[in-house]
């Protein structure tokens, strides 16, 4: 491996997960920066004990994953010897053996690429339906892609040219970065290789709900910055999260007012719309090779997710209207 590589790990109160993450990174790379976002556990002390450079973010400014990754990159830049490539990884992830060498080799052979990524999978997929949903989300087809998650290997000079991640974007900051990367003419590719193993550790409905709220915030914020991106997602949220419920309420109002036929037709049409959407989602998941029983469960949560997604979208628009800071939405 002739090219130079460094890894930036970001985390906040990850505990044992961070310890495992750093160990997996040290097995492949010697140059590592850990960026901590106000942890109250022993994350900072543990990283320093391993001899890893630590950047502690100023707590007076809102934390975002984008801000953390940028701070890690700047630490590499300040050292005066910028590597050719930088691998970003979240502190709740393990780096799969062999990924670094494979990613570097591919970027070295393809000057037209700015980013390569691989497959992320859940460490404990069967612990909960929420972990299983995450695991399915991570595993997407290999090849040229429009965007990827925050676990990515980036060409350092391209990162520098773009000015890094947008630190004001609190969710889907990786999508926003990828949109700008593609506008420079550099492509993004997912290799058919395992890259990281993630530990969502979601066991409660409330955690899944907050994560869906955060996703909705990302749909709205990135959509505001780049109107084409997440357009389909935003349309589905407006339709199934707001318009159809309003129609259903109108139908119920007619029923209460005595217009049984008109009100009944409206309510029935709304229910049919949700039912048809659920059936189509199940069929799509099965075509994507998800077992039928899991597809039934996943489709239900995907249908329900439009409501917390709507809350997240409205939260973003309210914050923007009020010119408020974009604070992170934590789900764990």
N, C-alpha and C positions, 0 to 999 in steps of 0.2 A: 504494500500500500504506500505509494509515493506521495500522495497528497496528504496535507495536514488536516486534522479533524479535532474539534472540541465539542463538548456537550454542555448544554445549559439545562439545569434541572430547576423547576420552580415548585414551591410547596408552601403549605400553611397548615400547621397542626396535623401533619401526616403520621407522626409517631413511628410505629414499627414499619409501616408501609414505606416511609422515606428511607429507613435504614436498609431495607431490602432493595429499594430502588437504587440507592447509591452504590451498594455492593455489586449490583448487576452492571452498572455503568463502569465501575472501576475495573471490572474483569475484561473490558474491551478498550477503554480509553484512559489516558493518563491526565489529559487536560480537561478539568471539570470546574464549572462554576455553579454553585448552589445559590439561588435567590429565594430569600425567605420573606413572606408577607405577614409579618407580625405574629409569628407563632408564639404560643404560650407554653409549648412543651419543650423538650430538649433537642429539637431539630437542629438549631444553630450550633449548639455545643457538640453534637454528634458529628456533624459535617466537618467542623474544624478539627476535631480529634482525628479524623481520617486524613487530614492534610489537604482538604478541599477548600478552595477559595470560596468565601461566603460574602454575599451582598445582602444586607438587611435594608429593606425598603423603608423610607421615611413614613411613619404612621400618620403624619398630618395630611397626606394625600390619599385619595381613594385607591384601594388595591384593585388591580385588574391583572388577569393573566398576561395581557399584552404588555403592560408596564413591567411585569416581572421578567418576561423574556427579553425585552429591550434592555433592561438593566444588566442582565447577564451578558448580552452581546457587547454592551458598552464596556464591561469589565474586561472582556477579551481584547477589545480595541485599545483600551488604555494600556494594556501590557506591551503594545508596540509591535506585536507579532501576530497579526490577524490570520487565523487559519483559513484554509481554502474552503472548508465546509463546516457548518455548525449543525449539530443534532439537538433539537429541542425535545424535551420529555417532561411530562408531569410527574410530580413526586409520588403519586399513587400508582405508578407504572413500573414494571420491570422491563429492562432492555433484553430482548431475546438474543442469545449467543449467535454470533455470525452476522447480525444485521449490519453493524457498522461497516465491516469490510465489503459487504454486498452493495450497500448504498453508495459508498465512496466509489467503488469500481464502476457503478452505473453512471454516476454523475461525471466521472472522468471520461467515460466513453461517449457522453452525449452533451455536447456544448450547448444544445438547444433547450436544455432543461434547467429550470431554476430550483425546482423542488422535487425530491422523491420521498415517497412514503411507502409504508407496507401495511400489513394487516395487524390490527389490534384485536385482542380477544380478552374476555373476562376470565380472571383467575378462578372465580367460584361461580360459574354461570348458573348452576342449578340451585343456588342458595335461595333465590327468590325470582318471581316473575319479572321484577324490575331489572335484576342483573341480566336475565335472559334477553330482555328487550335491548339493553345496552349492547350485549354481545352480537345480536343480529344487526344493530345499527353499524357496528364497527366493520363488519365483514362485507365489503362491497367489491364489485368486479375489478380486476387488475387492468392496467392499461392507462392511456391518457385520460385525465380527469379534470374537472373544472376547479375543484377545491378539495381540501383534506383537513383533518383535525390538527390539533396543536402538536402532536407527535410527528415531527417532520425533519428531514435533512435538507438544509438550505445552502445554496451557493452564497458564501459570505459577501462577496462583492455585490451581488444582486440585492442582498438584504440591505447593505449599506446604501446603495443607490435609491432604494425605496424608502429609506428612513425608518425601516422596521415596521412593527405592528402599530396600529392606531391605538394608543393607550386609553382613549376615551370609549372604546368599544368594549363593553363588559361581557358580552357573549357573542359567539360566532366571530370573534376577532381573527380566527384562523381563516375563515371564509373570506373576510374582508381583505386580508393580506394576500390571499391567493388571487382574488379578482385583480388587484393591482399588479401582482406578479405577471399574470397573463397579458395584461395591457402593455407590458414592456416587450412582449414577443417571446418570452421564455415560457416553456410549458411545464406541466406538472404531471407526474406519472406515479401510479401505484404499482409497486412490484408485487408479484405473486409470492410474497415471502412474509413470514411472521416477523413483526417488528417489535411490538410491545405487548405486555400482558397487564391489563388494567384491573384495579380493584375498586369497583363502584361501591360495594358494601351497602347497597340500598335494600332495606328490609321493610320499610314502612311506606304506606301510601302517601303520607305527607312529604316524604323525600322525593318521591317520583313527581308529585304535584309541583313542588318548588322548582325542580329541574325543568319541567315543562313550561313553567312561568318564565324561567331564564331563557329557554329556547325562543319563546314568543318575543321577548325583548330583543333577542338577536335578529329575528326575522325583520322586526320593524326598524331597528337601528341600521343594520347593514343595507336593508332595502332603501332606507332614506339616503344613504351614501351612494349606493349603486342600484338604481331602480329596477334593473332586470333581475338581479340576484334575489332569490327567495320569493319571486313574484307569485309562483304557483302556490307556495306555502301560505303566503299572506292571503291570497284569494280564498283558499280553503278555510282559513281561520275566520275570515269575515263571514263566509257563507254558513259554515256549520257552528261557529261559536257565537254569532250575533244575529245574522239575518233570519235563519230558520227558527231560533228561539223566539225572536220578536213576532214572527208570523204565527207561531204556536200560541203565544200570549194573546194575539189578536183573535185567533180562532176561539180560544177559551172565553174571551170577552164576549164574542158573539153568542156562544152557547149560553152564557149566563144571562145575556140580554134576551134570550128566547129564540134566536135565529139558529135553530138546531141543525138544519141542513147545511147552511153555509159554514157555520162554525165547525161542524163535524168534518166537512170536506177539507177544510184548511188543516185541521189537526191531523187528519188521516194522511194528507199529502206530506206534511212535515215528517211524520213518523216513517212514511214510506221512503222519503229522501234519506233519512238516517239509516234505515234498513238496507237500502240499495248500496249506500256508501260502504257499510260494514261488509256486505257480501263481496263487493268488488275488492275491498282491502284484503279479505281472507283469500280470495282467488289469487291476488297478486303475491301475497306472502307464500302461498303454496307453490306458485310458479318459481319463486325465489328459493325453493327447496326447504322451506320451513315445514316441519311435520304438521299435519292438519290440526291436531289438538292444540299445539302451540300457536298455530295461525289464528285459531278462534280467539284465544286469550289476547294475543298481541293486537289483533284488529280491534278488540274492544277498547284497549287502552289507547290505541291510536285515534279512535273515534272520540274518546273522552278528552284526549289531550288538547282538543281545540278550545276548550273552555279555559284552562290555565294559560294556554298560548295567547288567548285573547287578553287575559289580564296582563300578561307580559308586554304585549304590543301597546295596550292602552297606557301602561306604566311608562313606557319609553316616550310616547307622545306627550304625556302629561309632564314628564321631566323636561323634555325639550321645550315645551310651551312655557314652563316655569323657569327655564334656563338653570336647572339644577344640575349638580354633579351626577354622573352616572355611576352609582355605587353597585358593587357586585351583588348578585343574588345567590347566596350559598344554599345548597340543598342538603349538606351533611354537617 
